[in-house]
């Protein structure tokens, strides 16, 4: 249902197709043109039959599946991913036949009678973390859940606060937070020592953390692990904004209950 760019829908905002990784403007315009002719798409096979095959490739289809843009077809993302090549080949064959005036066994989009879809393989959905990582990689944030959600009760017991509530805390105050490392930017001090600025995100928002040389030496591996983390540090309030000076970081998955 998305358009080229972000569009308001009531009090919500619908994600723009052009903002999905690997999905360019020309491809989106082709999708919208086809959708205007045939109405809502109902399967990955019909989608590939209707949208100009010259605008589609495996990377485009993979990104549409991984981002959740094809969830409305009612199939698992694992199933859709498994048939991408088959759907593309079938769509190309049908479009070439229609262009040559050969309907054959395929009625296809041109005649308005959809060809029966092949049966999707009966396979399990991807693990939750694979789904979430795929969303993050294609749209830049999590959609269907968050890696920290399953740790909510544990984090409350440990006294972890939301990243959104760090702003306004007293400078130097020690606190415990949780988060996912979205990026780690290596830096060099005037003395040549390595330190880093880390971008953290939890379910409430994001914040930057400073990892000074001694802490970076101890924590770099866990900060690069991609795992949900429990973090301890001090508030670092400056004119540029409030950040956290990290002192400790542990993987929540390895801490147990």
Secondary structure, DSSP 8 states (H G I E B T S, - for coil): ---SS-EEETTEEE--GGGSTT--HHHHHHHHHHHHHH-S---HHHHHHHS-GGG--HHHHHHHHHHTTTGGGSS-HHHHHHTHHHHHHHHHHHHHHHHTT--TT--HHHHT---------------HHHHHHHHHHHHSS-SS--TTGGGHHHHHHTT-B-GGGTTT--TT-EEEEEEEEEEEEEEE-TT--EEEEEEEE-SS-EEEEEE-HHHHHHHHHHHTS-S-EEEEEEEEEETTEEEEEEEEEEEGGGT--
